Amino acid sequence: MNIYDISRPSFWTCDGCDRSIRDGEYRHNCTICEDFDYCEQCANTISPPHPHPMREELAYGRIPKSSITAVDMATGIEKAFDMYCNR
């Protein structure tokens, strides 16, 4: 089971266009400002650019509870790899 789902919202919104950055999309966050993020489009088009360095990361959202139930350690490790494959 792969939980990488671009239709699911993540924890971040773009500070340039104020839209929700989706799970699995790249977000560009400032390494100096607290909680400042751009979506891919704003990071490439906003003028003037943000004055501090921006770091590209994959955005992620909540993990569905149904995918967390593990029977044994091997299954749990396998599920962890599936859950966090995009991080």
Backbone bond lengths (Angstrom), bond angles and torsions (degrees), N, CA, C in turn:
res aa  C-N    CA-C-N  psi(-1)  N-CA   C-N-CA  omega(-1)  CA-C   N-CA-C  phi
1 M - - - 1.455 - - 1.524 109.34 -
2 N 1.304 116.96 128.05 1.452 122.14 178.82 1.520 108.41 -112.12
3 I 1.340 117.65 122.71 1.464 120.21 -176.78 1.518 112.83 -94.38
4 Y 1.335 118.28 3.82 1.454 122.22 176.06 1.517 108.01 -61.82
5 D 1.318 118.06 110.96 1.462 121.53 -171.73 1.518 109.72 -142.50
6 I 1.334 116.89 101.27 1.468 121.28 -176.21 1.526 112.42 -67.75
7 S 1.337 117.94 -12.36 1.461 119.41 178.86 1.530 111.62 -82.17
8 R 1.329 117.54 -13.20 1.466 121.98 -178.41 1.531 109.74 -89.03
9 P 1.332 118.47 136.13 1.466 120.01 179.52 1.527 111.31 -70.39
10 S 1.315 115.41 154.69 1.463 120.56 175.79 1.526 108.72 -102.68
11 F 1.320 116.45 -167.59 1.462 121.30 -179.51 1.531 112.77 -86.19
12 W 1.345 119.16 -3.33 1.456 121.38 -171.23 1.516 112.98 -118.15
13 T 1.344 114.63 152.37 1.461 121.93 171.17 1.524 107.54 -123.08
14 C 1.321 115.56 152.29 1.463 121.18 179.72 1.523 109.02 -76.93
15 D 1.325 116.38 130.99 1.459 120.33 177.94 1.523 112.11 -80.73
16 G 1.327 117.54 -8.45 1.461 120.93 177.54 1.515 112.33 -87.96
17 C 1.342 117.01 -49.53 1.475 120.66 -175.94 1.533 112.27 -114.60
18 D 1.319 118.16 -1.64 1.469 124.38 175.22 1.529 113.92 63.79
19 R 1.329 117.90 25.92 1.460 119.47 175.73 1.526 109.49 -99.43
20 S 1.304 115.92 157.66 1.457 121.28 178.84 1.527 109.35 -73.53
21 I 1.315 116.89 130.10 1.459 121.40 175.54 1.522 106.66 -82.48
22 R 1.325 117.66 128.19 1.463 122.96 -173.36 1.526 111.43 -80.80
23 D 1.324 115.80 155.95 1.462 122.91 176.22 1.525 109.05 -59.76
24 G 1.324 117.23 125.60 1.462 121.63 179.84 1.518 114.45 94.57
25 E 1.331 118.65 -11.37 1.461 122.02 175.38 1.523 108.63 -81.07
26 Y 1.330 115.47 156.01 1.462 118.11 173.76 1.518 109.51 -78.71
27 R 1.317 115.19 138.91 1.459 121.27 171.28 1.518 106.26 -121.50
28 H 1.308 116.37 149.96 1.460 122.04 179.06 1.518 106.54 -114.10
29 N 1.327 117.20 111.62 1.458 118.66 -178.05 1.521 110.73 -111.63
30 C 1.332 114.60 146.55 1.456 122.37 -178.85 1.519 109.40 -73.02
31 T 1.331 115.97 136.83 1.466 120.04 -179.88 1.522 112.18 -82.73
32 I 1.333 117.33 -7.96 1.465 120.57 -178.08 1.533 111.99 -114.59
33 C 1.332 117.07 -47.41 1.470 120.87 -179.23 1.526 110.38 -73.29
34 E 1.313 116.47 144.09 1.458 120.47 177.18 1.520 109.94 -81.19
35 D 1.312 117.18 126.94 1.466 124.30 175.87 1.529 112.81 56.06
36 F 1.329 117.04 54.71 1.466 121.98 175.86 1.518 107.73 -123.33
37 D 1.346 117.05 116.63 1.461 122.66 -176.60 1.519 111.24 -133.23
38 Y 1.328 115.77 147.20 1.459 123.07 170.85 1.518 108.43 -119.81
39 C 1.332 116.22 147.78 1.471 120.20 169.39 1.533 107.02 -76.80
40 E 1.310 116.99 172.60 1.472 122.15 -178.40 1.529 111.41 -58.54
41 Q 1.332 116.44 -43.29 1.465 120.57 -177.36 1.531 111.21 -65.53
42 C 1.335 117.65 -47.03 1.464 120.52 -179.13 1.525 111.69 -66.24
43 A 1.323 117.46 -36.36 1.468 121.09 179.13 1.523 110.91 -61.07
44 N 1.328 116.54 -30.96 1.467 120.74 -177.79 1.522 113.87 -93.88
45 T 1.342 118.48 -16.78 1.470 119.26 -172.31 1.523 115.25 -119.38
46 I 1.324 120.03 -21.33 1.470 120.20 -175.52 1.526 109.95 -67.08
47 S 1.340 113.78 132.69 1.453 119.90 179.95 1.528 108.10 -130.85
48 P 1.298 120.73 128.83 1.462 126.74 -2.96 1.528 110.82 -72.78
49 P 1.329 117.12 155.10 1.466 119.93 179.94 1.525 111.69 -68.24
50 H 1.319 115.94 163.39 1.468 120.94 177.81 1.532 108.97 -59.36
51 P 1.350 118.48 138.34 1.469 120.63 -173.52 1.538 114.96 -71.92
52 H 1.317 118.58 -16.05 1.464 120.90 -178.47 1.529 111.01 -105.02
53 P 1.335 116.81 163.60 1.469 119.28 177.44 1.528 111.44 -63.27
54 M 1.327 115.75 139.51 1.464 121.94 177.96 1.522 108.19 -111.05
55 R 1.323 115.87 141.65 1.458 121.77 -178.97 1.526 109.29 -114.84
56 E 1.337 116.89 129.36 1.458 121.47 -179.49 1.530 109.84 -85.01
57 E 1.331 116.07 127.02 1.465 122.18 179.36 1.519 109.08 -140.92
58 L 1.317 116.34 157.73 1.459 120.06 172.72 1.525 109.37 -81.10
59 A 1.311 116.22 132.81 1.462 120.86 176.15 1.525 108.43 -80.71
60 Y 1.311 116.86 149.51 1.464 120.72 178.55 1.508 109.73 -141.39
61 G 1.318 115.55 154.53 1.456 122.46 -178.97 1.514 111.18 -119.28
62 R 1.304 115.30 -164.59 1.465 121.08 -179.66 1.520 111.23 -68.26
63 I 1.316 115.41 147.82 1.462 122.68 176.52 1.528 107.64 -89.05
64 P 1.323 118.06 131.00 1.469 119.02 177.25 1.532 110.97 -62.19
65 K 1.326 117.57 133.38 1.468 121.88 -177.51 1.520 112.47 -60.00
66 S 1.327 118.31 -32.14 1.459 120.52 -178.01 1.524 112.41 -63.86
67 S 1.331 118.02 -21.36 1.457 120.27 -178.40 1.528 112.41 -92.10
68 I 1.333 118.36 3.42 1.459 121.06 -176.01 1.532 113.12 -95.61
69 T 1.295 119.36 -16.73 1.458 121.06 -177.28 1.524 110.43 -71.54
70 A 1.334 116.76 117.26 1.463 122.48 -179.20 1.527 109.28 -116.97
71 V 1.337 116.84 142.72 1.459 121.70 -178.39 1.521 110.78 -87.16
72 D 1.310 117.74 -46.45 1.464 121.27 -179.94 1.530 108.96 -138.85
73 M 1.306 117.18 177.62 1.458 121.39 -175.35 1.534 111.85 -62.76
74 A 1.318 118.08 -42.27 1.466 121.04 -179.64 1.527 110.75 -61.90
75 T 1.319 116.91 -41.90 1.464 120.99 178.46 1.525 109.85 -66.49
76 G 1.327 116.14 -39.27 1.464 120.30 178.79 1.515 112.03 -62.92
77 I 1.319 117.13 -41.90 1.463 120.97 178.80 1.526 110.00 -66.35
78 E 1.307 116.78 -41.85 1.454 121.46 177.90 1.531 111.01 -60.46
79 K 1.331 116.55 -44.56 1.467 120.62 179.23 1.526 110.99 -65.23
80 A 1.345 117.13 -37.22 1.468 120.27 178.23 1.531 110.67 -62.48
81 F 1.329 117.29 -41.94 1.461 119.92 176.71 1.520 111.07 -61.73
82 D 1.313 117.73 -40.90 1.468 121.24 178.73 1.529 111.17 -66.88
83 M 1.332 116.80 -42.43 1.459 121.14 -177.14 1.514 112.39 -64.93
84 Y 1.320 116.50 -40.98 1.462 120.61 -172.24 1.524 112.43 -108.00
85 C 1.324 118.27 25.76 1.460 121.51 -177.69 1.527 112.76 -62.22
86 N 1.308 117.79 -24.71 1.472 119.97 -178.02 1.524 113.38 -99.27
87 R 1.322 117.83 13.26 1.464 120.08 -178.42 1.503 111.74 -114.40
